[in-house]
């Protein structure tokens, strides 16, 4: 189990209000219904990225702004991408990654939080010592990244091992 932190104001805007206001009318959805709706939206987003895992379960707790994800990913890369998809969503501060991996041959990646002014080339230079290695980072973050020039501060990226 890994608890990953994210900047809750950054990321894909999938979730609407996750808590009813204190003066909400009685017909408002319950906190549990809102959390279930948010969890379903995150699960739909993960599925839209063509990321799957056996018995994949994704839940959202709006009080702690935490997504819990469990299941068995086919490989380490898919496991990491699912966790990043869950965390790179607006209003998510933490991901409780309970995913396991069916095939554990690949080493785990490290993660990098994008800062203002970062580019994939700049990150590649810092991590690998070679700015031209940016395609490796781009490929490691597909399909969440569709363009190497579209990263934003607060976004978490997978950084595959050098090699």
HELIX and SHEET records of a PDB file:
HELIX    1   1 UNK A   31  UNK A   48  1                                  18    
HELIX    2   2 UNK A   76  UNK A   87  1                                  12    
HELIX    3   3 UNK A  120  UNK A  128  1                                   9    
HELIX    4   4 UNK A  131  UNK A  133  5                                   3    
HELIX    5   5 UNK A  134  UNK A  140  1                                   7    
SHEET    1   A 4 UNK A   2  UNK A   5  0                                        
SHEET    2   A 4 UNK A  94  UNK A 101 -1                                        
SHEET    3   A 4 UNK A  66  UNK A  73  1                                        
SHEET    4   A 4 UNK A  53  UNK A  61 -1                                        
SHEET    1   B 2 UNK A 110  UNK A 113  0                                        
SHEET    2   B 2 UNK A 156  UNK A 159 -1                                        
END                                                                             
